[in-house]
Amino acid sequence: VQLQASGGGLVQAEGSLRLSCAASGIVFRAYDMGWYRRAPGTQRELVARIGVSGGTYYADSVKGRFAISRDNAKNTVYLQMSSLKPEDTAAYYCNAEKSGPTAVYWGQGAQVTVSS
């Protein structure tokens, strides 16, 4: 199983970035997909999640600025980030989860750095 994240980088405040996570080795459409982040010295936090039926969840800190989407034909989940703030600076991790039986997979981090 591989979750390959891409699209991170350095951007100025109020700028935009789009993260992508391409999955292989899983039945993608059967998994809830999520993006987590971890800034230095902090705990990992859930940023956004999209379920198998397309329902979404966002952390309060990113509501109205970030949008998660998925393309089951491409086995890819996206995180469109707009109006970025310096406090969004973190390593962003792609996550795939399902139940019955339970399976959880993580991708490598994609660094996002927002300068003020």
Short mmCIF file of the C-alpha atoms (twelve columns), coordinates in Angstrom:
data_MODEL
# 
_entry.id   MODEL 
# 
loop_
_atom_site.group_PDB 
_atom_site.id 
_atom_site.type_symbol 
_atom_site.label_atom_id 
_atom_site.label_alt_id 
_atom_site.label_comp_id 
_atom_site.label_asym_id 
_atom_site.label_seq_id 
_atom_site.Cartn_x 
_atom_site.Cartn_y 
_atom_site.Cartn_z 
_atom_site.pdbx_PDB_model_num 
ATOM 1   C CA . VAL A 1   0.000   0.000  0.000   1 
ATOM 2   C CA . GLN A 2   1.261   3.451  -0.890  1 
ATOM 3   C CA . LEU A 3   -0.166  6.895  -0.246  1 
ATOM 4   C CA . GLN A 4   1.954   9.364  -2.191  1 
ATOM 5   C CA . ALA A 5   1.435   12.973 -1.180  1 
ATOM 6   C CA . SER A 6   2.546   15.870 -3.333  1 
ATOM 7   C CA . GLY A 7   1.968   19.592 -3.795  1 
ATOM 8   C CA . GLY A 8   3.517   21.036 -0.680  1 
ATOM 9   C CA . GLY A 9   5.816   24.024 -0.749  1 
ATOM 10  C CA . LEU A 10  6.483   27.563 0.342   1 
ATOM 11  C CA . VAL A 11  3.776   30.167 -0.129  1 
ATOM 12  C CA . GLN A 12  3.091   33.674 1.139   1 
ATOM 13  C CA . ALA A 13  0.236   34.386 3.509   1 
ATOM 14  C CA . GLU A 14  -3.133  34.612 1.743   1 
ATOM 15  C CA . GLY A 15  -1.799  32.362 -0.996  1 
ATOM 16  C CA . SER A 16  -3.072  28.969 -2.127  1 
ATOM 17  C CA . LEU A 17  -1.744  25.447 -2.517  1 
ATOM 18  C CA . ARG A 18  -3.287  22.141 -3.528  1 
ATOM 19  C CA . LEU A 19  -2.135  18.908 -1.990  1 
ATOM 20  C CA . SER A 20  -2.714  15.606 -3.750  1 
ATOM 21  C CA . CYS A 21  -2.493  12.081 -2.392  1 
ATOM 22  C CA . ALA A 22  -2.424  9.210  -4.856  1 
ATOM 23  C CA . ALA A 23  -3.254  5.814  -3.386  1 
ATOM 24  C CA . SER A 24  -2.234  2.408  -4.651  1 
ATOM 25  C CA . GLY A 25  -2.683  -1.077 -3.285  1 
ATOM 26  C CA . ILE A 26  -6.107  -0.410 -1.764  1 
ATOM 27  C CA . VAL A 27  -9.685  -0.336 -2.997  1 
ATOM 28  C CA . PHE A 28  -9.723  3.442  -2.807  1 
ATOM 29  C CA . ARG A 29  -13.490 3.911  -3.027  1 
ATOM 30  C CA . ALA A 30  -13.929 1.802  0.126   1 
ATOM 31  C CA . TYR A 31  -11.817 4.122  2.295   1 
ATOM 32  C CA . ASP A 32  -12.533 7.323  4.148   1 
ATOM 33  C CA . MET A 33  -9.704  9.688  3.272   1 
ATOM 34  C CA . GLY A 34  -8.264  12.381 5.464   1 
ATOM 35  C CA . TRP A 35  -5.585  14.998 5.785   1 
ATOM 36  C CA . TYR A 36  -3.808  15.527 9.089   1 
ATOM 37  C CA . ARG A 37  -1.077  17.965 9.971   1 
ATOM 38  C CA . ARG A 38  1.614   18.323 12.579  1 
ATOM 39  C CA . ALA A 39  3.503   21.503 13.300  1 
ATOM 40  C CA . PRO A 40  6.771   21.393 15.252  1 
ATOM 41  C CA . GLY A 41  6.113   20.974 18.953  1 
ATOM 42  C CA . THR A 42  2.430   20.178 18.498  1 
ATOM 43  C CA . GLN A 43  0.296   17.083 18.251  1 
ATOM 44  C CA . ARG A 44  -1.046  15.767 14.994  1 
ATOM 45  C CA . GLU A 45  -4.471  17.168 14.210  1 
ATOM 46  C CA . LEU A 46  -7.182  16.206 11.764  1 
ATOM 47  C CA . VAL A 47  -7.602  18.916 9.152   1 
ATOM 48  C CA . ALA A 48  -10.256 17.478 6.837   1 
ATOM 49  C CA . ARG A 49  -11.885 14.172 6.015   1 
ATOM 50  C CA . ILE A 50  -14.042 12.888 3.176   1 
ATOM 51  C CA . GLY A 51  -16.105 9.752  3.471   1 
ATOM 52  C CA . VAL A 52  -16.830 7.087  0.890   1 
ATOM 53  C CA . SER A 53  -20.127 8.796  0.088   1 
ATOM 54  C CA . GLY A 54  -18.535 12.226 -0.201  1 
ATOM 55  C CA . GLY A 55  -19.498 13.643 3.176   1 
ATOM 56  C CA . THR A 56  -16.886 16.019 4.551   1 
ATOM 57  C CA . TYR A 57  -15.570 17.219 7.879   1 
ATOM 58  C CA . TYR A 58  -13.311 20.196 8.543   1 
ATOM 59  C CA . ALA A 59  -11.479 21.391 11.577  1 
ATOM 60  C CA . ASP A 60  -12.819 24.744 12.752  1 
ATOM 61  C CA . SER A 61  -9.449  26.367 12.034  1 
ATOM 62  C CA . VAL A 62  -9.727  25.655 8.283   1 
ATOM 63  C CA . LYS A 63  -13.462 25.920 7.614   1 
ATOM 64  C CA . GLY A 64  -14.166 28.212 4.704   1 
ATOM 65  C CA . ARG A 65  -10.530 28.160 3.574   1 
ATOM 66  C CA . PHE A 66  -9.771  24.508 2.787   1 
ATOM 67  C CA . ALA A 67  -11.692 22.072 0.602   1 
ATOM 68  C CA . ILE A 68  -11.204 18.322 0.455   1 
ATOM 69  C CA . SER A 69  -12.276 16.289 -2.564  1 
ATOM 70  C CA . ARG A 70  -11.702 12.861 -4.020  1 
ATOM 71  C CA . ASP A 71  -11.528 11.332 -7.477  1 
ATOM 72  C CA . ASN A 72  -12.227 7.620  -7.201  1 
ATOM 73  C CA . ALA A 73  -11.326 7.088  -10.855 1 
ATOM 74  C CA . LYS A 74  -7.829  8.401  -10.154 1 
ATOM 75  C CA . ASN A 75  -7.509  6.948  -6.629  1 
ATOM 76  C CA . THR A 76  -6.602  10.426 -5.451  1 
ATOM 77  C CA . VAL A 77  -7.692  12.766 -2.683  1 
ATOM 78  C CA . TYR A 78  -7.048  16.487 -2.807  1 
ATOM 79  C CA . LEU A 79  -6.819  19.307 -0.305  1 
ATOM 80  C CA . GLN A 80  -7.287  22.753 -1.800  1 
ATOM 81  C CA . MET A 81  -5.917  25.303 0.645   1 
ATOM 82  C CA . SER A 82  -6.712  28.987 0.228   1 
ATOM 83  C CA . SER A 83  -6.189  32.125 2.307   1 
ATOM 84  C CA . LEU A 84  -3.253  30.381 3.926   1 
ATOM 85  C CA . LYS A 85  -1.955  31.688 7.235   1 
ATOM 86  C CA . PRO A 86  1.452   31.272 8.872   1 
ATOM 87  C CA . GLU A 87  -0.209  29.045 11.478  1 
ATOM 88  C CA . ASP A 88  -1.064  26.579 8.694   1 
ATOM 89  C CA . THR A 89  2.650   25.792 8.435   1 
ATOM 90  C CA . ALA A 90  3.038   22.066 9.119   1 
ATOM 91  C CA . ALA A 91  3.766   18.673 7.631   1 
ATOM 92  C CA . TYR A 92  0.538   17.417 6.060   1 
ATOM 93  C CA . TYR A 93  -0.186  13.700 6.048   1 
ATOM 94  C CA . CYS A 94  -2.635  11.748 3.938   1 
ATOM 95  C CA . ASN A 95  -4.643  9.035  5.711   1 
ATOM 96  C CA . ALA A 96  -6.870  6.188  4.538   1 
ATOM 97  C CA . GLU A 97  -9.194  4.358  6.920   1 
ATOM 98  C CA . LYS A 98  -11.921 1.777  6.718   1 
ATOM 99  C CA . SER A 99  -13.772 -0.554 9.028   1 
ATOM 100 C CA . GLY A 100 -15.016 -4.110 8.694   1 
ATOM 101 C CA . PRO A 101 -12.135 -5.156 8.887   1 
ATOM 102 C CA . THR A 102 -10.281 -2.127 10.157  1 
ATOM 103 C CA . ALA A 103 -7.409  -0.833 8.051   1 
ATOM 104 C CA . VAL A 104 -5.443  2.377  8.476   1 
ATOM 105 C CA . TYR A 105 -2.708  3.656  6.208   1 
ATOM 106 C CA . TRP A 106 -0.570  6.777  6.240   1 
ATOM 107 C CA . GLY A 107 1.357   8.582  3.569   1 
ATOM 108 C CA . GLN A 108 4.595   10.456 3.960   1 
ATOM 109 C CA . GLY A 109 4.344   14.096 4.959   1 
ATOM 110 C CA . ALA A 110 4.130   17.006 2.549   1 
ATOM 111 C CA . GLN A 111 5.637   20.154 4.026   1 
ATOM 112 C CA . VAL A 112 3.613   23.342 3.755   1 
ATOM 113 C CA . THR A 113 5.319   26.558 4.829   1 
ATOM 114 C CA . VAL A 114 3.409   29.844 4.876   1 
ATOM 115 C CA . SER A 115 5.461   33.000 5.211   1 
ATOM 116 C CA . SER A 116 4.065   36.209 6.670   1 
# 
